[in-house]
Amino acid sequence: MEIVPGITQLKIPIPNNPLGNLNAYLLKGKDGYIMVDVGWPTQKTLDILIAKLAEINLVPQDIKSIFITHAHPDHMGLADKFRELYGAKLMLHQSEAPSAAPDRWQVDDLIWKWLLLNGMPESDVDILKQRQWGQHQFTWRVEPDILLKGDERIELESSYLDVLFTPGHSRGHLCLYDPKNKVLIAGDHMLPIITPSISLYPRSAANPLGSYLNSLRSIRNLDVDVVLPSHQNVYHNFNERLDQLIRHHEVRASELIEAMGSASKTAYQIMLDMQWVGASSEVVLGKGLEPIQQMSACAEALAHLEFLRLEGIVKRTVTDDLALFICNEQNPNLHFA
Ligand SMILES: [Zn+2]
């Protein structure tokens, strides 16, 4: 489906994932087609992608380059295989390149030490150690061919797209903006219904929530009629959605401060008393989550805690191999807009 002149959307299913699809976008560039994101690293996904291209009378060799919004497997998974088979060049933001490196996604000692430091009980860390961590069918972590800075322009047949650097959801996330047609290809930076996860893991960039809020503010003044997200549906209320996303993090920060109370607590303890969306979209306290979900919840709580620490609202100390957080003010002014 051609959404605006020169931009076609392809919905690529993500296996066993509640998000359903990745929305890839096909751009009719001056020197051939550019595909924005490619999908999960399996043969089945590749077959579906090729079938979708055939529906619009294209073969994979017509894709001359792949623009990756960020190095997560649902976006970049097929990039390496696609390049190997069909020769497309792979573009990624320069600060995202480490996230595409092979050692980046290891579930290893660094993760276990980090969970223990942040208060997860050893018995739960042991459960996570024994877990089968997902194996992908194809290797998907790669050296990109072209490293972007975030100030490039991609020429289409009758318009152009500006590359925008929007870190937060990942350290080198990119969006694309077409000022002529007032279109934003938003990646996972701004999704229409769910809020993108903003997490602090041991290999994350410093202060991801601060970066995310800055990235939202940095695009606030764009004139946007149509937002093309990486998941869920195309939407039009760009300004309203942007404000909702900022507001969401203000609310989460105040919930976190409430869960902290006046005592010194670990991120794990704070997470237990906060509400989270569980596996089947129900809202539950952190106590009711499985250890794997508690790990993600800890990473999201830590992104907020680190942001609040840098704002001077929260203090962090390490005692007896435990990182403890305490609130400096009980009613801080949480206005992130
Ligand atoms: Zn995604």
Residues whose N, C-alpha, C, O or C-beta is under 5 A from the ligand:
A	BS01	ZN	D74 D188
